[in-house]
């Protein structure tokens, strides 16, 4: 039975740094199930889910800290299990754009948490006003989640529209039928 491991790494961004971790994981015989790389400020970040035999996962757990030290990376590993997909009727994509202000990400995530909708992915960023030709910095957030067939998507759309209006933001929901 395959074992699963979540790997997180953070360090100064430079060409090839992500490949160092990917190379290590692959050379130790593990399969990369899912991964994300992002740049935050001057730092590289990687989150990865790998699977393998228990001996392979154990080798990654023991070898990765040394690689981290050699390349000035903070690394963290955590054993996990395979994600069990629950049949979902819809994939929901939510997008919001607004003048940037403190607390918007929390308000948006709270909107979904209040409705017991788990977030599958979230990408949020602030764009400086100089690059957007607006009078203020711009905030963009994109969220992807899954909904069951029983979820009232018309009510969700109405609630989301009222939420966006209350915050004075531009928002849209896109429902993709998985059936």
C-alpha positions as CSV (number, residue, x, y, z in Angstrom):
1,X,0.0,0.0,0.0
2,X,1.6,3.3,-1.0
3,X,2.4,5.9,1.6
4,X,1.9,9.6,1.2
5,X,4.0,12.6,2.2
6,X,3.4,16.3,2.1
7,X,6.6,18.3,1.5
8,X,6.9,22.1,2.0
9,X,10.0,24.1,1.2
10,X,10.7,27.8,1.4
11,X,13.9,29.7,0.5
12,X,15.5,32.4,-1.5
13,X,14.3,32.2,-5.1
14,X,17.0,31.2,-7.7
15,X,16.9,29.2,-10.9
16,X,16.7,25.5,-10.5
17,X,15.9,25.4,-6.8
18,X,12.6,23.6,-7.3
19,X,14.3,21.0,-9.5
20,X,16.6,20.2,-6.6
21,X,13.7,18.9,-4.5
22,X,11.9,17.3,-7.5
23,X,15.2,15.5,-8.4
24,X,15.6,14.2,-4.9
25,X,12.0,12.9,-4.7
26,X,12.2,11.3,-8.1
27,X,15.7,9.7,-7.5
28,X,14.4,8.1,-4.3
29,X,11.6,6.4,-6.3
30,X,8.6,8.5,-5.1
31,X,5.8,9.7,-7.4
32,X,4.7,13.3,-7.4
33,X,1.0,13.3,-7.1
34,X,0.4,17.1,-6.8
35,X,2.6,20.1,-6.5
36,X,2.5,23.9,-6.4
37,X,5.3,26.4,-6.7
38,X,4.9,30.1,-6.1
39,X,7.1,33.1,-5.5
40,X,6.4,35.3,-2.5
41,X,8.5,38.4,-2.3
42,X,12.1,37.2,-3.0
43,X,11.3,33.6,-1.8
44,X,10.5,30.4,-3.6
45,X,7.8,28.2,-2.0
46,X,6.9,24.6,-2.9
47,X,4.2,22.4,-1.6
48,X,4.1,18.8,-2.9
49,X,2.3,15.6,-2.3
50,X,4.3,12.4,-3.1
51,X,3.6,8.7,-2.8
52,X,5.8,5.7,-2.6
53,X,6.7,2.6,-0.6
54,X,7.3,3.1,3.1
55,X,11.1,2.8,2.6
56,X,11.0,5.4,-0.1
57,X,9.0,7.9,1.9
58,X,11.2,7.3,4.9
59,X,14.3,8.1,2.8
60,X,12.7,11.4,1.6
61,X,12.0,12.3,5.2
62,X,15.6,11.7,6.2
63,X,17.3,13.1,3.1
64,X,15.3,16.3,2.5
65,X,16.5,18.2,5.6
66,X,20.1,17.8,4.5
67,X,19.2,19.1,1.0
68,X,17.5,22.0,2.7
69,X,20.6,22.9,4.7
70,X,22.8,22.7,1.6
71,X,20.5,25.1,-0.3
72,X,19.4,27.3,2.5
73,X,15.8,26.0,2.4
74,X,13.4,25.6,5.3
75,X,11.7,22.2,4.8
76,X,8.8,20.5,6.4
77,X,7.4,17.0,5.8
78,X,4.2,15.4,7.1
79,X,2.8,12.0,6.4
80,X,-0.8,11.9,5.2
81,X,-3.1,9.6,3.4
82,X,-4.6,9.6,-0.1
83,X,-7.4,12.1,-0.7
84,X,-10.7,10.5,-1.0
85,X,-12.8,12.2,-3.6
86,X,-16.4,12.7,-2.8
87,X,-18.6,12.7,-5.9
88,X,-19.4,16.3,-6.6
89,X,-22.0,17.7,-9.0
90,X,-20.3,21.0,-9.7
91,X,-17.0,22.7,-9.7
92,X,-17.2,26.3,-8.6
93,X,-14.8,29.0,-9.7
94,X,-15.1,32.3,-7.9
95,X,-13.3,35.4,-8.9
96,X,-13.1,38.8,-7.1
97,X,-11.3,42.0,-8.1
98,X,-11.4,45.2,-6.0
99,X,-9.3,48.0,-4.7
100,X,-7.0,46.4,-2.2
101,X,-7.8,46.7,1.5
102,X,-6.9,44.7,4.6
103,X,-9.1,41.8,5.4
104,X,-10.5,41.0,2.0
105,X,-9.1,37.5,1.8
106,X,-10.5,36.7,5.3
107,X,-13.9,38.0,4.3
108,X,-14.0,36.0,1.1
109,X,-12.9,32.8,2.8
110,X,-15.4,33.4,5.6
111,X,-18.2,33.7,3.0
112,X,-17.5,30.1,1.9
113,X,-16.8,28.7,5.4
114,X,-20.1,30.1,6.6
115,X,-21.8,28.0,4.0
116,X,-19.7,24.9,4.8
117,X,-18.0,25.0,1.4
118,X,-14.4,23.7,1.5
119,X,-11.8,25.5,-0.6
120,X,-9.8,23.3,-3.0
121,X,-7.5,26.1,-4.2
122,X,-7.0,29.8,-3.6
123,X,-4.8,32.3,-5.3
124,X,-4.8,35.9,-4.0
125,X,-2.5,38.7,-5.0
126,X,-2.2,42.5,-4.8
127,X,-1.2,44.4,-7.9
128,X,0.5,47.8,-7.5
129,X,-1.5,50.7,-8.9
130,X,1.4,51.6,-11.1
131,X,1.0,48.4,-13.1
132,X,-2.8,48.5,-13.3
133,X,-3.5,52.1,-14.2
134,X,-5.9,52.4,-11.3
135,X,-5.9,55.0,-8.5
136,X,-5.3,52.3,-5.9
137,X,-3.6,48.9,-5.6
138,X,-5.8,46.2,-7.0
139,X,-6.7,42.9,-5.2
140,X,-7.5,39.7,-7.1
141,X,-8.6,36.4,-5.7
142,X,-9.5,33.2,-7.4
143,X,-11.1,30.2,-5.6
144,X,-12.0,26.7,-6.8
145,X,-14.2,24.4,-4.8
146,X,-16.6,21.5,-5.3
147,X,-20.3,21.4,-4.6
148,X,-22.7,18.4,-4.3
149,X,-25.8,18.1,-6.6
150,X,-28.0,19.0,-3.7
151,X,-26.4,22.5,-3.2
152,X,-28.8,25.3,-4.1
153,X,-26.5,27.1,-6.6
154,X,-29.2,29.8,-7.4
155,X,-29.2,30.8,-3.7
156,X,-25.4,30.7,-3.6
157,X,-25.3,33.0,-6.6
158,X,-27.7,35.5,-4.9
159,X,-25.8,35.4,-1.6
160,X,-22.5,35.9,-3.5
161,X,-23.9,38.9,-5.4
162,X,-25.2,40.5,-2.2
163,X,-21.8,39.8,-0.5
164,X,-19.9,41.5,-3.4
165,X,-22.2,44.4,-3.4
166,X,-21.8,44.8,0.4
167,X,-18.0,45.0,0.0
168,X,-18.1,47.1,-3.2
169,X,-16.1,44.5,-5.2
170,X,-16.5,43.0,-8.6
171,X,-17.1,39.2,-8.4
172,X,-18.3,36.3,-10.5
173,X,-19.1,32.7,-10.0
174,X,-18.7,30.0,-12.7
175,X,-20.4,26.7,-12.1
176,X,-19.1,23.7,-14.1
177,X,-21.4,20.7,-14.2
178,X,-19.3,17.5,-13.5
179,X,-22.2,15.2,-14.4
